[in-house]
Amino acid sequence: MGAWIIGIAVAREVLDAFVNAKFSTDPDFRRRVDKLGEMERKYARELMGQS
């Protein structure tokens, strides 16, 4: 997030929103987060040559 692109005030606002976010425990949300984690692990293994 570059300050030259969005400005320091917007960068601070985005960071504050992220840090103070309350993440959902809804089953659909958890399922999507778990799926992202699976994808991350899969592609990390591929990058490390561990198919």
N, C-alpha and C positions, 0 to 999 in steps of 0.2 A: 504494500500500500504506500505509494509514493506521495509525499507532501506536495511535490510539484504538480501532481495530477489532481489531487482532491483537496488539498489544503490541510493545514494542521488542525483547524477546528473540526472539520468533518472527520479526519482521521481519529481524533480524540473521541468524538461522538460514537463512531463505529466501534472503537476499542472498548469504550465504556459499556455500550450495549452488549457486546460479546461477553465481557467479563462478568456482567451482572445478570446475564440471561438465566432463566429458570428452564432447564430442559425437561421436556415432556417424558412421562413414564407410560404414555399410551402404548398399547401393544403394537399398533401399526407403526408408530414412530420407532420403537425399539427394534422391530423387524427390519426397517429400512437402515437403521444405524448398524445393526448386525450384518446386514448384507454388504454395506460399505466396508466394514472391517474384514469380511471374507475376501472381498475383491482386493483390498489393500494387501493382505497376506499373500494371496495368490500371485499378484504381480510382483511383489517383493521377492518371492521365491524364484520367479522366472528371471528377474534381474540378477539374482545371485547365482543363477545356473543350477537351481535345485528342483526343477520341474516337479 
